[in-house]
Amino acid sequence: MNAPAFHLVRPPVAVAPLLSVRNVSLEYRTEQRTVRATHDVSFDVFRGDRFVLLGPSGCGKSSLLKAVAGFIAPRAGSITMQEKIITKPGPDRVVVFQEFDQLPPWKTVLENVMFPLLASKRLDKVAARERAHHWIAKVGLAGFEYAHPHTLSGGMKQRVAIARALAMQPEVLLMDEPFAALDALTRRKMQEELSRLWEELRFTLVFVTHSIEEALVVGNRILLLSPHPGRVRAELNSHQFGLYSGGSAEFQAASSRIHGLLFDEDVVPVQHEDQPQREAV
Ligand SMILES: Nc1ncnc2c1ncn2[C@@H]1O[C@H](COP(=O)(O)OP(=O)(O)OP(=O)(O)O)[C@@H](O)[C@H]1O
């Protein structure tokens, strides 16, 4: 089989990134030891990107997402949104987690979606209710507004979490392995739903996964991270792949190339410059 096409692609020079991660090292400190989660990681996310952080378990993907969300501070480097340094969580960055228990169980679907709108004082009760109904319908849950989370399937709970996040109209939607706990069919369905929503709304997405296939299906750009502590292995353009590329020879070739880049010890980590070069897989 021929090697996959290899093109160098540069972002348009005039476009400023929405989110900029520069030389970020993340650490967890306890009394006994210090764990370095990522080392010197840099990347830019542009408006409308579906940017995927891909790497093996423990390489610091979730930690990077938490740092972008403002839950943890970098030990070194900086993270900026629209050129402002991120120092704490904010309504411009909303996270959807993998865990189904991210929804307070005592609240109905409607109350769950309304809650951050009210807590952040974005909307009054009437407007929040109206917006929540809109987003619940958008994710295909019309009719379940008054259901409680424990009566919903895993996929339905993730839809509620997505509706709750998108209702906030964040600048960036952050998703941490949101479909990893779902069965294969539901996972696929949710990838389709997410792609459908993105086609319609063109929001900016930062998506964490350790699945190469999911990265290719969901993302238009993929950052590959090395095993613990995570460093940038490569940055790839993957906009040519979508939901229905799965069985194609190009998809399989891209998938094995990424596998090689992730696990081949000989790969030299990418040196980031002000205007890094990116490859298409
Ligand atoms: N709260 C914490 N305290 C101490 N160490 C932590 C903490 N959270 C994560 N780590 C460590 O930081 C490293 C990166 O963890 P992180 O969860 O970010 O990786 P990941 O790539 O998201 O992994 P996975 O795919 O398994 O979720 C790991 O070595 C992990 O043990």
The ligand as an SDF file (V2000), in Angstrom:
LIG
                    3D

 31 33  0  0  0  0  0  0  0  0999 V2000
   -5.4300   14.7090   40.7530 N   0  0  0  0  0  0  0  0  0  0  0  0
   -4.2920   14.1180   40.4190 C   0  0  0  0  0  0  0  0  0  0  0  0
   -3.3090   13.9570   41.3420 N   0  0  0  0  0  0  0  0  0  0  0  0
   -2.1370   13.3680   41.0210 C   0  0  0  0  0  0  0  0  0  0  0  0
   -1.8380   12.9170   39.7890 N   0  0  0  0  0  0  0  0  0  0  0  0
   -2.7700   13.0580   38.8380 C   0  0  0  0  0  0  0  0  0  0  0  0
   -4.0490   13.6600   39.0960 C   0  0  0  0  0  0  0  0  0  0  0  0
   -4.7610   13.6590   37.9430 N   0  0  0  0  0  0  0  0  0  0  0  0
   -3.9770   13.0830   37.0140 C   0  0  0  0  0  0  0  0  0  0  0  0
   -2.7890   12.7230   37.5440 N   0  0  0  0  0  0  0  0  0  0  0  0
   -1.6730   12.0990   36.8250 C   0  0  0  0  0  0  0  0  0  0  0  0
   -1.3260   12.9220   35.7300 O   0  0  0  0  0  0  0  0  0  0  0  0
   -1.0240   12.1240   34.5870 C   0  0  0  0  0  0  0  0  0  0  0  0
   -1.9440   12.5320   33.4480 C   0  0  0  0  0  0  0  0  0  0  0  0
   -3.2880   12.1910   33.7890 O   0  0  0  0  0  0  0  0  0  0  0  0
   -4.5100   12.5370   32.8370 P   0  0  0  0  0  0  0  0  0  0  0  0
   -5.7490   12.0140   33.4930 O   0  0  0  0  0  0  0  0  0  0  0  0
   -4.4710   13.9580   32.4650 O   0  0  0  0  0  0  0  0  0  0  0  0
   -4.1530   11.6440   31.5530 O   0  0  0  0  0  0  0  0  0  0  0  0
   -5.0850   11.1990   30.3540 P   0  0  0  0  0  0  0  0  0  0  0  0
   -4.2430   11.2270   29.1350 O   0  0  0  0  0  0  0  0  0  0  0  0
   -6.3430   11.9940   30.3250 O   0  0  0  0  0  0  0  0  0  0  0  0
   -5.4130    9.6960   30.7510 O   0  0  0  0  0  0  0  0  0  0  0  0
   -6.7380    8.8230   30.4940 P   0  0  0  0  0  0  0  0  0  0  0  0
   -6.8980    8.6780   29.0020 O   0  0  0  0  0  0  0  0  0  0  0  0
   -6.4280    7.5080   31.1660 O   0  0  0  0  0  0  0  0  0  0  0  0
   -7.8870    9.5480   31.1360 O   0  0  0  0  0  0  0  0  0  0  0  0
   -1.1840   10.6760   35.0340 C   0  0  0  0  0  0  0  0  0  0  0  0
    0.0830   10.1840   35.3790 O   0  0  0  0  0  0  0  0  0  0  0  0
   -2.0700   10.7530   36.2450 C   0  0  0  0  0  0  0  0  0  0  0  0
   -1.8030    9.7050   37.1420 O   0  0  0  0  0  0  0  0  0  0  0  0
  1  2  1  0
  2  3  1  0
  2  7  2  0
  3  4  2  0
  4  5  1  0
  5  6  2  0
  6  7  1  0
  6 10  1  0
  7  8  1  0
  8  9  2  0
  9 10  1  0
 10 11  1  0
 11 12  1  0
 11 30  1  0
 12 13  1  0
 13 14  1  0
 13 28  1  0
 14 15  1  0
 15 16  1  0
 16 17  2  0
 16 18  1  0
 16 19  1  0
 19 20  1  0
 20 21  2  0
 20 22  1  0
 20 23  1  0
 23 24  1  0
 24 25  2  0
 24 26  1  0
 24 27  1  0
 28 29  1  0
 28 30  1  0
 30 31  1  0
M  END
$$$$
